[in-house]
């Protein structure tokens, strides 16, 4: 539909306001990401954590500003259909030479859908599919740099790659560490392949920062062969840097980008170029997850939903209730052919849950803001999701009508879910343990306790530690995923149960000691966790300390003292200080991490 002459200036002004809102957002986003290098050099670990936490809110703040501007300057609620359509066309014109067109399109959608009714959520009014290609967008600085070992030795090339990141700190012994890299690669590849004349190393221009580590990400291209790699650079207690490891397996590199870990801080002019490069290294990793892990969560959600719509178009199974024990707060369902679960907050909670919907939402937001240390599943949060009603099993629809009628709306052939969380699907730990061998029980219980211990050190208390609230990933890692009772460790009061004054008090149904709203008695964990003998045996073997209030109190004190723990997203044996332990001491002040 072509806009009239009178509509065009208004549509142009709306489009201009939209692009200005997005450009402001991405400018602030880049400034925050760019400062990660300075924080890393200064060993300001608390500053890194704060940057990741604060950045989560940036997008919504800018969207709300843009919505307010459209209301104030254009009386947005009265804009007619033709003007909205014209505004979208003008907006597309503003993206022709833009460096982040896909992000800008998503920003346009976020603003528009806060103003228009969902009946307008079509490609006429918003971007249900991309309008601008992100292929071959030029960037300055470039997305990646190329190095040619034929011009010098491979050892010299690797050293130059590291030095080109220009960290304002010296290395403890870079020659030694480059030697470790060379020997690790040789061991991984076996005999060195013949180096072609055009052999090159492509390295993403910006380092990826998370926790206490900077990651150099690249790939070697030798003829028809490509070899991805990631080099981890860390601080020693001496204040100097060292290379901690090189990762060479695609699946291990993929684990760096697991949604159970904190988002990276990385400076990118053209984020689609970074995502495309990463996809070349990890072809099985969805673009949605890569965008999310580089801090662009809203774009991750956009890509995820487009993938889901495409999957529904090419599948025919139905959404059903997820297997396992039903939750008291969440109604959980899944699509068997799709590796995710969908979670809805019920209208009425179980009698033991003393909270409301707003509190649950705050808990789930908290998970996106903290360091998940590889032990908490990230969630994608959606509003007003319209899905084909025919794809819902009748039993699930009955449960939705019974337990969450305020959250759903049946509109024609669609079932609209007003608020929804989506997570990667895992095997519930309680179901896994029911069928596990003795060896598997021992491994899973050890993983479970390590997950709790690592979350505690990262200032997270799970609250409800029942086995059903944890899942087992395809790599055998135990991850927490039920967040309605999580608390900051520093907000809890861990206590030892005082001795009973007499036998009658000990046998009474009510406790003989006072219990505050934030009081936690770790001794009680055994009552509801360790009923099965083989589980109790494994737990007491590996994690007896979790039943002692002193463990939790000590963890709290470390957090209050500002201590930030080391969390390694790779196994201890891959660290150079362990792999070459017989040749040189560990980098100063660095102890080996717990097992992966």
N, C-alpha and C positions, 0 to 999 in steps of 0.2 A: 504494500500500500504506500503510495507516495504522499508525503506530508504536504499540506498547503503552505503557501508563502508565509502566512502568519505563524504557522507551527514551527517552521525551520529555525528561526532564531532561538526559540525556547528549547527546542530539541538540542541544538548545538550547545547552548549554555548548560543544559543538564549533563550532556556528555563531557563537557569540559570540567564541570564540578566533580564528576565521577573520577576522571583520570587524575585530577589534582589530589583527590582523597587517596587514591591508590598510591600515587607517587610519594606522597607524604609517608604513607605506611611503609613502603619499601625502603625509603631513605632511612627511616628510624631503624628498621630491621637490619639494614646493612651496617649502620653505625654500631649497633650492638654486637653484631657478628665480627666486625673488624676489630673491636676492642678485645676480643678473645685472645688475640696474639699478645697484646700488652699484659693482660691478666696472667697468661701462661708464663711469660717471661718473669713476671713479678711473683710467681707462685701464689697468686691470689685465688686460692681455690674456693673460698666462700664467695668471692666476686663472680667466679664462673658459674657457680650454682645459682646465684641470684639472677644472673643474666638469663639463664635458661628459664627460670621461674617467671621472671617479669615479662619475657618475650611472648609467653603464651597469651597474655592479655592484649598485646599491641593490636592485633588484627581487629578484635571486637571493638576496641576503642575507636579505631579509625572508621570502621563501618558505621558505628553509632553517630560519629561526627558528620559523616556524609549524609546519613538519613536526616539528621536534624537540619543540615543545610538545605536539603531539597524541600523539606517542609517549610522552612522559614523564607527561602528565596523564590520557590516555585509553587507553593501550596500543593505539595506532591499528591495529596489524596484526591485532588480534583483534576489531575492531568489526564487527558483523554487517551484512548488506545493508540490513535495515529501518532500522537506525539511521543509516546513510549517507544513505539516501533522505530520512529525516526531517530530517537535518541540512541537506540542501539546501533543503528546504521552509522551515525556520526561517530559513535564510540569506536566502532570497527576501523573507521578511517584514522582515528588517532593512534591505532595500534600498528600501523603499517611498518614503522621503523622502530617500534618499541622493543626494549631488551627483555621484558618479562610479560609478553602478551597473554600467556595462559593464566598467569596470576591475576592480571588486570581483568580478564574476562570473569574469573571467579569472584573478584571483588565487586564487579558490576552485578553479578547474580546475588551476592550477599546483601547488597544495598536494596536492590529492586524487590527481592522477595520479602523484605521487611515492610514494604509499602503496598505491594500488590497482593491480591488474593491468590490462592494457589491455582485457581482456574487459569491464571496467566502464566503458569510455569511451563511454557512451551517455547520452542525455538524461535517463535515470532517475537517474544519479549525478552527472553533471557538466553544464555548460551548453554543449551542442553548438549551441544557438541561444539568442539573448538571451531572458531571462524578463522583464526590466523595460525599458520604453520609455525612451529618452533624450530624447524630444521634449518641449519646453516646460518644461525644468527651470529654475527660477528661480535666479539667481545674484546674489551680492553680493560685490564690485562686479559690475555687469551684464557680460554677454559683450561687448556693444558699446554705444557711445554714439551718439546721434543729434544731428545739427546741422542747423539750418534756415537756409540762406542768405537766405531771404526776409526774415528778421528783421534782417539786416545784409548788407553786401556779401560776395560770394563770397571776395574777397581777405581780408577780416577774418575770415571763418569758417575759412579754411585756417590763418591765423596762430593763431587761438584753439585749433584742434585740436592744433597742434604745442606750444603753450605748456601745454596741459592735461596733457601727459605729465610736466611738472614736473621735468625734468632739472635738477640742481643745478649747472648750468654755463651761462654766457651764450652767445648766438649771436654769431658774427662780424658778420653783417649779415642779420638775418632778413627785413627788408623786401626786400632784394635777392633773396634766395633764394625768397621767396614769389612775387615777380615772375617768376622763372625758371619756377616751377611753373605759373603762370597762362599764360605764353606757350607752354610746352611742351604743355599741354593744348589750347590754342587751335589750335596747329599740328597736333596729332593729330586733333582733331575737325573741323577746317575751320571753318566758321561756327559760332559758339556756338549751341547749341540754345536755344529759348525756355525760360526757367526756369519750371516750373510752380509754383503756389502751395505745393504740398506737397512740393516738391523737398527731399531730405534727403541728408546724407552720413552713412553708418554706418561707424563706426571701431571696430575691435577694441580693447577696453579696455587690454590690455597690449601693449607693444611686443615685437617678436621680436628677440632678441639672438643674434648669431653673429659670431665674429671681432671686427672693430673697428667693426661697424655695428649700429645699431638700425633696425628696419624698422617703419614705421607702415602698417598694412594696413587697407584700407577699400573702400567702393564708394559711388558716387553713384547715387541713384535719382531719376529725373526722369520722372514719368509712367510710361509703360510701358518706359522704357529704363533699363538698368543699366550703369554704367561702373566696372569694378574698377580699383584703383590701389594702388601701393606707393610710399611715400616713404622713401628711404634717408637716414639721419642719421649723420654721421661727425664725428670729432675732427679739428681742425686742429692743427698743431704748436704753435700759440699756446695750446692748452688750451681753446679755445672750439669750439663746435659749428657745423656748417653743413649745409645740405641738399645732398646729392651728386647726386641724380637723382630723377625720378619715373618709375615703370614703368606703362605703360598697356595693354600688350598681354597678353592672357590667357596666351599661350604663353611670354612672357618671365617673367611672374609664376610660372608653373608651373616654370620652370627654377630659381627660388629654392628650390623644394622637391624638387629632384632628389636621389635617393638617393646620388648621387656626392658630396654635400656633407655637412658636419658638421650634426648635429642642432641645432635652435634651443633656446634657453633662453627660456621664456615662462611667466609665472605665470597659472594658470587654476584657478578654482574648479570650473567645469563644462567639462571638456575637450571633451565631445560638442558643446557649443555652438560652440566654436571650430572644430571639424572641420566642423560643418554650415555655418558661415559661409564657411569656406575652400572647401567644395564648391560653394557658390553662385558663387564667383569662378572656380573651376577644376573644372567639372563632369566633365571627363575624367580627373581625378586620383583614383585609388582611395582610399577611406577608409583602407585599410591603410597606404598610403604617407604620408598626412597624419598619422595617429597616430604613425607611426615618426619622422617629421621633427620633431614637437614633443616628442620624447623619450620617447614611450610605446611603445617597441619591442615589448613583449610583446602589447599590444593590437593593434599592427600585424600581428603574426604571427597572432593569433586571427582577425582580419578576413580576412587573406590566405587562410588555410586554409579558411575558410567559403566564400570566393569560388572557390577551387580545386575544392572539393567540388561546388559548384553548377555550375561549368563542366563538370566530368566528367559530371554528370547530363545536360547538354544538348549533349554532343559525342560523337563516336564514333571519333576518330582515336587512334593508339597512341603511347606514349612510344617514342622511338627515340634512338640515339646522336646527339649533337650533331655537326654538320658541322665539319670542320677536323682538324688534327693531334691525335692522341690524346695526352693528357698522361701524364707519368710518375708523378704522384701521385694525380690525380683522374680518376675515371670520370665523364664528363659526358653527360647525356642531356636531351632536351627533348620537349615536346608541341607539334607544329607549330601547333596552333590556339591556343596560349597563349604569351604573350610573355615567357617565363622559361626559364632553364636550371636543371637540378638536378644537384648535384655531390656525389659520394660519395668519401670517402678510400679508396683501394685498400688491400688487405691487404699487398701487396708492391709496393714502389716500384721505379722504374727504377734501374739500377745506379749512375747518376751522382748520385742523390739520397741524401745521407747524413743522414737524419732519421727520426723516428718519428711515429706518429699524434698523440701528445700535443703535439709541436712544431708540427705543422700546425694543430691547433686553437688554439694560442696565437697563431699568426700571424693567423688569421682573427678572433680576438677583438681583437687589436691594431687591426685595420682599423675596428672599431666605436668604438674609443676615441680615435682621432686625428682631426685635421681633414683630411678627404679632398679638400679644395680643388677639388672638381668633377672630380677625376681618378682616383678609385677607386670602383668599384661597391660599394655596400653589400650585405651578405648577410643573409638570414634563416636562422637555424639551428634545425633541428627534430630531435626525437628520436621514435622509434617511430611513424613515419608509415605508416598502413595505406592502401594504394591498391589498386584493383581489379586483380587479376593479369591479367585479360583485356585490360587496356589497355596491357600491355607487349608490344612486338614480340618474337617468339621469339629473334631475334638479340641483342636487348638483354638478355633474361633469361639467355642463354648467357654473355654478357660479365659480367653480375653474378655468376653462379655461379663463373666462372673467376677473376675479378679481385678480388671483394669478398665472398666467401661468409660471412665473419663479420659482415657489416653487414646482411645480408638474412635474412629468415625467411619461408618460404612456408607460410601458415596458411590452409587451405581456399581460398576464392576471393580471398583477399587476399595481397598481397606487402607485408611489413612491412619498412621501411627503418629501421634502428636509429639512424642518424645521417645528417643530410642538410643541405646548404646550398642555398639558392635565390637566384638573382640575375636581374636583368633581362637579357633576351637582347639581344646586339649582334652585328654582323657582325665576325667575327675580322679583325684588321687585315691579316694575311697574305693572306687570301682577297680582301679588298677591293683590296689592291695588285695582285694578279694580274690583275684585270679593269679596273683604273683607267686613265683617260686620263692624259696627261702633267700636265694641270692638276690632276686629282684626286690624283695621286701627290704633287705639290708641296704641296698643301694637307694631305694626310694625314701626310706626313713632317714638315711644320712643326708640325702638331698633336701628333704623337708626341713630338717633341723638347720642345715646350712642356710637355707632360704630365710628362715626366721632370724638367725643370727646376723646375716648380712643386712636384712631390712632394719634390724635394731640399730646397728652401727650407722645406718643411713638415716636414722631418726624416724623410723616408721614402726609402729606397733600394730600388728594385724588386727588385734582385738579378738575376733572370732577365729580361732586357730584350728577348727575342726578340719579333718582330712578332706571333706567334701568341698572346702573352699580353696583348695589347691589343685592344680592340674599338672599332668606330665606331658612335656613336649615330645615331639618326634625324636629329639636327641637325648631323651631320658632326663631332661632337666626339670626340676620341680619349680613351678611358678604360682604365685598367689594371684587370685582373680576376683575375690568377693570383697568389696570395699566399704560396705555400709557401716562397718564398725572400726575402721582404721583411725588411729590417732597419732599425733606426733609423740615420740617417746618422751620428750621433755614435758608433755602435758599430763603424763601418767604418774601415779604414785605407787611404786612397787614395794610391797610390804611382805614381811614374813608373818605367818599366822602365829599370834601369841599363844603361849601355853594355856590350856583350859584351867580355870580356877578349881574345878572339882570334876568328878566323874559324871555327875548329873548334867553339868553344862556341856561336857563333851558329847554326850549322847542326845542332847536336845536337838529338835528340828531346826531351831534358829541359832545363828552364830552367837557366841559369847563375846564377840568383839565388834567394835563399830566398823562400818564399811561406808566410805565416802564414794561419791559418784565417779571419781577417777581412780579409785583404789584397784590394784591388781595384785592377786596372790598367786605367784607362779607355782606354788606347791599344788594348787588345785588343778593344774593342767593335767596331771596324771589321771585324775578321776574320769575325765571325759575323752582322753586321748589314748590311754594305754590299757584298754580292756582286754585286747587280744594278746595272749602270751608271746607270740612270735614278734608282734609289733613292739610290745614292751621291751623284749630282749634287745632288739635292734636300737630302740630309742635310748635305753639306759647305757648301751655300749658306746654310742656316739655323742649323745646330747644330754647327759644327766644334768649339766650345768643350767639348762633352761628351766629347771624346776627350782632353782635357787634365786631368791630375790637379789642376791649380791651381783649376779651376772648382769641383770638389767640395770641395777643402780650404777655399776661401773661403766656400762655403755652410756648411760645418761650423762655421767660426769665427763666422759670424753667429748660428747657432743657439746656440752656447755663450755668446755675448754676451747672449743673451736677446732678440734681435731677432725680432719677429713681422712677417712680410711682409703686405702688403695683397693680398687676393684679391677680385676684383670679379666677382660673378655676373651681370654685364651688360657690354655692350661699351663701350669707352672713349668712343665718340662720343656716348653717351647721358648722360655725366656733364656737369653744368652747366659745369664748368671748361673743357670742350672745346666744348660746344655754343654757349657764349657767350664763347668765348676772346677775341674781338675787342673785347669790352666791359669785361671785368674780369679781373684776374689769377686764377689758380687759387687756391683756398683755401690758406692759408699752409702751406707745407711739403708740399703734395700734388702728386705727379707723376702724370702719366697712366699707367694700367696698360698692360700688354702687350695686344695684340689679343685679343678674346674667343675 
